């Protein structure tokens, strides 16, 4: 009779795999992305149920809220980085229209090459971010106040210079075919911004969760003094995050003017609330030190469904703000619930 060759690893493999799967689930529920994901699924299912007969799940329905999410999302993630680091930037509502007008004025009215207009818009965004970061790190003024002042200052300058250069607060810009395809084209109904956002998501995930500097962001939101004592360049890191935020807003403006062939100098106050709501729904704590990129992505998608896809359902549009308010509260409660649940699992396992 031949003995069966059973090694310890062979016997324990199913148990090890099961334990690993359970650990992965617990690890997921410890992250802010858990509550954001559950909120997204709940909202998506609700709208799919009420909007099935009105083509919510059609290509036109999906592209409506995904296209909107792409422009909000590429700003929301850097805003989330700042919130994780314990800061806030609300000047994005003025940076985006400033970049759209920059591209329109430089390229349409002065007939400069497209890349010159794009570079000028991004440079303006980076400059605004540097000013925000420098003031925050070299004074004791809270970032909310600093960026609030920047919001109105940039909005005023944009209006003034628009009248000065073209005697109008709005402008049109018809980009060349290659630029239109690259920055403002469509693929099966999805704007180019969706694909740019996808690339940025990958870059942001790597930066925050896999690069050494990502841990610096969390350290800034935890204890700045300890972070400074650990050798983290706190001031430089914060300035870099403010610059990333403003530059991302400027790039979103570039994509917007290329997509819609128009620009406006009016400050976009709705953008400010949308990005902050998406970040909070995505599980980022206002106190800093906690958040994930994918959580913010789910928060952006959830907000976009509520604000943009409600027309594909029989739900009254006037209820959209009510839904957003309830959704915001439920998402925060879900994040706390999942974190406490994961902590209790971890504690019971140790016992």
Protein Blocks (a to p, Z undefined) as FASTA:
>chain_A
ZZddddfklmmmmmmmmmmmmmmmmmmmmpmklmmmmmmmmmmmmmmmmmmmnommpmkl
mmmmmmmmmmmmmmmmmmmmmmmnopacfklmmmmmmmmmmmmmmmmmnopafklmmmmm
mmmmmmmmmmmmmmmmmmcbdfklmmmmmmmmmmmmmmmmmmmmnopabdcddddfklmm
mmmpceehiafklmmmmmmmmmmmmmmmmpmklmmmmmmmmommlmmmnopafklmmmmm
mmmmmmmmmmmmmmmmmmnopacfbdcfklmmmmmmmmmmnopafkgoiacfklmmmmmm
mmmmmmmmmmmpcbdfklmmmmmmmmmmmmmmmmmmmmmmmmmmmmmmmZZ
